Amino acid sequence: MPARAVMTALACGVACGVALSGCGGGEKPSAEPSRTPTSSTPTLTSSPSVTESTPPVTRPEPELPDRPAFAKSEAGQKAFATYVVDLWAYALAANDALPLTRLSVGKKPCRGCSELEDALRDRRIEGWSVYPFEVTVQSIRTIDSALGTTARVVFDVPETRSYFENGDYRNTSPATAGSTFTVSIRPEKGAYRLIGFTIEQG
């Protein structure tokens, strides 16, 4: 999932708070489209709802985004924050949070990481995933503090559909605009590490 204005992932939420979790590529049955602000992957845990069926689909494997080079500057902070959002999108598409959670500081999972892992584990057990999942970044603002840097990433997500492993349609999630991915990071040994993340859906 290359870090760019439009990030085709299948990556977040993100701690999902999804801690970020709140942004969890939420899926809501197409019969009742609604958006509810949250700070912790709400839609990631929604119950399966099969209302239509489509022929089996051939899905390409999600592309893992490239990690940006470390730069101790505002540009470097924004690049890493975008990378975190890309990995979140990748996680939602691949049902794999490891590339994101391994960015945590030390051995302790970042805030929001455990929630994201639990939500994706449930998806794997239930046998469904989202495709496609795209994120369009609108703006990034950084704030420095004694503990590190907080980046507020405002992004949009188009309407998405989820499918079961056999290709059957599961449901549709409406588009969301103006969601906020808040990422806490800090430099450590020549690299940025993830302290935590939260997501608030627009």
N, C-alpha and C positions, 0 to 999 in steps of 0.2 A: 504494500500500500504506500506508494510514494507520497511524501509530504508535499502537497501542492494545494492550490486553491480548492480544486475539487478533488477530494480524496475518495477513490473507489476502494472501499475496504471490504468490507464485510467485517471491519474492526468495528467500546468502548466498547455503556455506558459507560464510567469509568470509572471511587472508590466507588464508585457507583454510588456513593456516599454513604449512585454507582456510582456510594459516594460518588460520584459519578455513577454510580449505579443508577442513579435516577434516570440516566439517559439510555438505559439499556436497550437500544434498538427495539424499543417497546413494540409489542405486537398486540393489537386489540382486534377482536372479531370485527369483520367488515360490517356486520349488521349494527354495531354500536360504536361508530368511530368517535373517540373522544380523547382529549389530551389532558392529563392530570399532572401538575408539577410535582416533582418528587426529588428526593436527594438520595435515592438508593435504588437502582435498577428495578423499577416497578414492573415495566412491561416484560422484563426478562423472565419473570416468574408467572406470567399469565397462563391460564389453563388452555390446552389445545382445543380448537374448535374447528371441525371440518365442515365446511358449508358448500364447497365445490370440489371438483376434481379436474385435473388437467392431465394430459399424457405425461409420462415420465420425462423429466427434463435432464439434459446433460449439462452439468454445471462445472465451469472451470475451477481449478483450485485457487483459493484466495492468494493474492500476492503479498508476501511479507515485506513491509516497508523497510527502506534502508535507514540505518541510524545516521543522523547528521554528525559531521565532525564537531568536536568540542570547541567552543569559543566562549571565553568568559566575558560576555558582552550581552547587551539587550538582544541583539540579533541572534546570538547563540541560544539565549533563553527561549526566545520565541520559536526557534527551529526545533528545540527539544520538546517544547510544549506541543507543537504541531505533531511531532513524532509520537508522543503519547496518545494523542487523539487518533492518529492513524492506526496505532496498535490496538486501541479500543475497538475501532471499526473492524479491524482484522479479526479480533477475538470474537466478535458477534457473527462474522461470516464463517469462521473456521471452527467455532465452538472451542476455542483454545486460548486461554488467558495467559499461558506461560510466558510468551514473549513480552507481555506487559508487566506481569507481576515480578519477573526476575530483575526488573529495574529498581526494585525496592532497596532502600538503604539497609545495609547489614543483612541479618538473617530474619528480621521481623518483616512480615508482609506490610505493604503500604496500606494506608487507610483506604478502604474501598476494594482492595484486591481480593480479600477473602469472600466478600459478597459477590463479586463478579465471578470468581471461580465456582462458587456454589450454584449460581444461576445457570452457568453454562454446563455444569455437571448435570443439572436437571434436564436441560435441553438434550444432552446426549442420551440420557436414559429414555426420554420420551421420543427420541428419534426425529428431531426436526431442526431446521436452521433457516436463517434469513438469506434471501438472495433476490436482487442485489442489495447492497447497503452502501450508500454514498453519503459523503459528508462535504458540505461546502462551507469553508471557513469565511466568516464575514469580517471578523476583527480579532486582534489579540492585544491585551493590555497587561503589562507586568508591573508588579509592586515588590520592591526589595525590603527585607526585614532582617533582623539579627539571626533568624532561624533559616533563612533561605529566600527563595523567590516564589511569589504566587503569580501565576499567569491565568487570566480570565479569557477563555476562548469562546467567542460567540459563533455559533454555527447553525446551519439549516440541514434538514434531512428530508428527502423526497418521500413520496409514498413507497412503502416496501411490502413485499409479500413473503410469507414463510411457507415452506414445503416440508413434507415428511420425506424420509430417506427414499421411499419408493416413487417419489415424484408427485404424490397427491398434494393438492392444495390444502393449506391449513387455515390461513387467514390473511387479512390485509391490515396494515397499520397506516393511518393517515399521515400525510406530510406534517412536519413540525418546523417552525421557523423561530429563530431567535433563542435557541436553547443555549445554556451556558455550561461550559466544561471548565471547572476550576482545578488547576493543577499546582501542587506544591512540590518544588524541587530544590535541590542544593548541590553545589559542586563538591566533588569528593574524589581525590586522587586522579585528577585530570579527566573527570567525566561527570555528567549530571546524573543524579540519582533521584528516584521518585519517593517523595515522602507520603503523598496521598492525593486523592482526587475525589471530586464530587460532581454530580451532574444535575442540573435543573432544567427540565424540559420547558420549552417555550409554549 
